[in-house]
Amino acid sequence: MHILLTNDDGITSRGLFEAKRALERHGSVSVIAPDSNRSGSARSITIDRPLTVAEVALRDGSTGFATDGTPVDCVRFGELGLVGERPDLIVSGINYGYNLGDDVTYSGTVAAAFEGILLGIQGIAISQGAPTASGSDFRRHEDYDFGPAADFLGELVGRVIEHGLPAGTVLNVNVPSQPDGVAVGRLGKRIYADTLEQEADAAGRRRYRIYGDEPSYHDEPGTDFRAIAEGKIAITPIHLDLTSSLGIEALGRWSL
């Protein structure tokens, strides 16, 4: 089993290293990750310039590859042979903070796992909730303990190796800091609290902030938000088919 490990928090992330340690019991682990934080990069790719890659020493003395590209670029590097044979599994994470509900469309962590769908490679995206004292800001993560997510990741990968995943499906996994059980469910719906705030810089130029307070969510049973609220590990199988069957039916009545 050859596992490609990446993330969107950068090559120096402690979450990435804890994931590596958890995965090594299942096979060889190759690490390709962004050279700095790429949170919110979603499925962006780099097409307008060459990418740089540098070999870096990881926390255990092994070698990883850091690139100035995106998480999706990292997966493409792995599939194209940068680390030798094609990976059998892509793991992205462990991310600082949750990737829940509608937020997965923004997430570089989830995007890297999604790329496996296009390449025919199984994928898992995994995120760890922040301790209350640290909040969700990835820059304030001194109190993060990735142990719960790392422990569960090791167990989950064993199950994936044993059973496989349905074609075109990746697992989005979110782990509370003190998990109590596991729930499999659908993505929930976010309620965003964005505002438009204007300010001026020293030169008098207008600047804007367009993202507001911490978003909330629709509290519905069977969702990843409800699972996390109940202290459970949330697992959501997700795929890339964005086609609306209702839309196809509606347009079919338009006599286009």
C-alpha positions in Angstrom: 0.0 0.0 0.0 1.4 3.3 -1.1 -0.3 6.3 0.6 0.1 9.9 -0.6 -0.3 12.4 2.2 -1.0 16.1 1.7 -2.8 19.0 3.3 -3.7 22.7 2.9 -2.0 23.9 6.1 1.5 23.4 4.8 4.4 21.0 5.1 5.3 22.1 8.6 1.9 21.3 10.1 1.8 19.1 13.1 -1.4 17.6 11.9 0.3 16.4 8.7 3.1 14.7 10.8 0.6 13.0 13.1 -1.3 11.7 10.1 2.0 10.3 8.7 2.7 8.4 11.9 -0.8 7.0 12.0 -0.6 5.9 8.3 2.8 4.2 8.4 1.5 1.0 9.9 -0.5 0.5 6.7 2.3 0.9 4.2 4.7 3.4 2.7 3.8 7.1 3.1 4.9 9.8 0.7 4.4 13.4 1.7 3.9 16.2 -0.8 2.4 19.4 0.7 2.3 23.1 0.1 5.3 25.1 1.3 2.9 27.4 3.3 -0.7 27.7 4.3 -3.3 27.3 1.5 -6.5 27.2 3.5 -9.5 28.1 1.4 -7.8 27.3 -1.9 -10.5 24.8 -2.8 -9.8 23.0 -6.2 -7.5 25.7 -7.6 -4.6 24.6 -9.7 -1.4 26.4 -10.9 -1.4 26.8 -14.7 0.3 30.1 -15.3 3.9 29.3 -14.1 6.2 26.5 -13.4 6.0 25.0 -9.9 9.0 24.7 -7.5 9.5 21.7 -5.4 12.0 21.3 -2.5 13.0 18.3 -0.5 12.5 19.1 3.2 13.3 17.1 6.4 10.1 16.2 8.3 9.9 16.0 12.1 11.0 12.3 12.1 14.0 13.0 9.9 12.3 11.5 6.8 12.1 13.5 3.5 9.0 15.2 2.2 8.4 17.4 -0.8 7.2 21.1 -0.4 5.8 22.9 -3.4 4.6 26.5 -4.0 1.5 25.0 -5.6 -1.9 24.1 -4.3 -3.1 20.9 -2.5 -4.6 19.7 -5.8 -1.2 20.3 -7.5 0.4 18.1 -4.8 -1.9 15.2 -5.7 -1.1 15.7 -9.4 2.6 15.5 -8.6 2.1 12.2 -6.8 0.1 10.7 -9.6 2.6 11.8 -12.2 5.5 10.1 -10.5 7.3 12.6 -8.3 7.4 10.1 -5.4 7.7 6.9 -7.5 4.9 4.5 -8.0 1.3 5.7 -8.3 -0.4 6.0 -4.9 -3.1 3.6 -3.9 -4.7 6.0 -1.4 -4.7 9.8 -0.9 -5.1 11.2 2.6 -5.4 14.9 3.1 -5.0 16.4 6.6 -5.1 16.4 9.5 -6.6 19.8 9.1 -6.6 22.5 11.8 -10.4 23.0 12.3 -13.5 21.4 10.9 -14.5 21.1 7.2 -18.3 20.7 7.5 -21.4 21.2 5.4 -21.1 23.8 2.6 -17.6 24.7 3.8 -16.2 21.6 1.9 -16.5 23.6 -1.4 -13.9 26.1 -0.1 -11.6 23.6 1.5 -8.1 22.8 0.1 -8.1 19.7 2.4 -11.2 18.3 0.8 -10.1 19.3 -2.7 -7.0 17.2 -2.5 -9.0 14.1 -1.7 -11.5 15.0 -4.4 -8.7 15.0 -6.9 -8.4 11.3 -6.3 -11.8 10.8 -7.8 -10.7 12.2 -11.1 -7.6 9.9 -11.0 -9.3 6.8 -9.9 -7.6 6.8 -6.5 -9.4 6.4 -3.2 -9.3 9.4 -0.9 -9.9 10.6 2.7 -10.0 14.1 4.0 -9.7 14.4 7.7 -10.0 17.4 10.0 -9.6 17.9 13.8 -11.8 20.2 15.8 -10.0 22.9 17.9 -9.9 22.9 21.6 -12.3 25.6 22.9 -9.4 27.8 24.1 -7.9 28.0 20.6 -11.0 28.7 18.6 -11.1 27.8 14.9 -8.3 30.1 13.8 -5.5 28.0 12.4 -2.9 30.6 13.5 -3.8 29.9 17.2 -3.2 26.2 17.5 -0.8 25.8 20.3 -3.3 23.7 22.2 -4.2 21.4 19.4 -4.0 17.7 20.1 -4.2 15.7 16.9 -4.2 12.4 18.8 -8.0 11.7 18.5 -8.0 12.3 14.7 -4.7 10.4 14.2 -5.9 7.4 16.2 -9.2 7.3 14.2 -7.4 7.8 10.9 -5.3 4.7 11.5 -8.4 2.6 12.2 -10.4 4.0 9.3 -7.6 3.4 6.7 -7.5 -0.2 7.9 -11.3 -0.5 7.1 -10.8 1.2 3.7 -8.1 -1.2 2.8 -10.3 -4.1 3.9 -13.6 -3.0 2.3 -12.7 -0.4 -0.3 -14.8 2.6 -1.1 -17.6 3.0 -3.7 -16.4 4.3 -7.0 -16.2 8.0 -7.2 -16.5 8.5 -3.5 -14.2 10.0 -0.9 -14.7 10.3 2.9 -14.8 13.6 4.6 -14.0 13.0 8.3 -14.3 15.5 11.1 -13.1 14.6 14.6 -13.9 16.5 17.8 -11.2 17.1 20.3 -12.9 14.6 22.7 -14.9 12.3 20.5 -17.7 10.1 21.8 -18.8 7.7 19.0 -19.1 7.9 15.2 -21.9 9.0 13.0 -22.2 8.6 9.2 -24.4 11.3 7.6 -24.9 13.9 5.0 -23.4 17.4 4.6 -25.3 20.0 6.6 -26.2 23.6 5.5 -24.2 26.6 6.7 -25.7 30.0 7.8 -23.1 32.6 6.9 -22.9 35.9 8.8 -21.0 37.9 6.2 -21.0 41.7 6.2 -19.4 44.5 4.0 -17.1 46.6 6.1 -15.2 49.5 4.6 -12.0 51.1 5.9 -9.1 53.2 4.5 -5.4 52.5 4.5 -2.7 55.1 5.1 -2.8 56.3 1.5 -6.6 56.8 1.6 -7.4 53.8 -0.5 -10.6 52.0 0.2 -10.3 48.5 1.7 -13.1 46.1 2.5 -13.7 43.1 4.7 -16.5 40.9 3.4 -16.5 38.0 5.8 -18.3 38.3 9.1 -18.6 36.4 12.4 -18.2 32.7 12.9 -21.0 31.1 10.8 -23.7 28.9 12.3 -25.7 26.1 10.7 -29.1 24.5 10.3 -29.5 22.0 13.1 -30.9 19.0 11.3 -30.7 15.3 12.2 -28.4 13.1 10.1 -26.0 15.9 9.2 -22.3 16.3 10.0 -23.1 19.4 12.0 -25.5 17.4 14.3 -22.9 14.7 14.8 -20.2 17.2 15.8 -22.7 18.9 18.2 -23.3 15.6 19.8 -19.5 15.0 20.2 -19.3 12.3 17.6 -16.9 11.8 14.8 -18.7 12.8 11.6 -18.1 10.8 8.4 -19.7 11.9 5.1 -19.2 10.0 1.9 -19.0 12.7 -0.9 -18.6 12.8 -4.7 -18.2 15.2 -7.5 -21.4 14.7 -9.5 -22.9 18.2 -9.4 -25.6 17.5 -11.9 -29.1 18.4 -10.8 -31.6 15.7 -11.9 -34.5 18.1 -11.1 -32.8 20.7 -13.4 -32.6 18.3 -16.2 -36.3 17.4 -15.9 -37.2 21.1 -15.7 -35.2 22.1 -18.8 -36.6 19.1 -20.7 -40.0 20.8 -20.5 -38.7 24.1 -22.0 -38.8 22.8 -25.6 -35.3 24.3 -26.2 
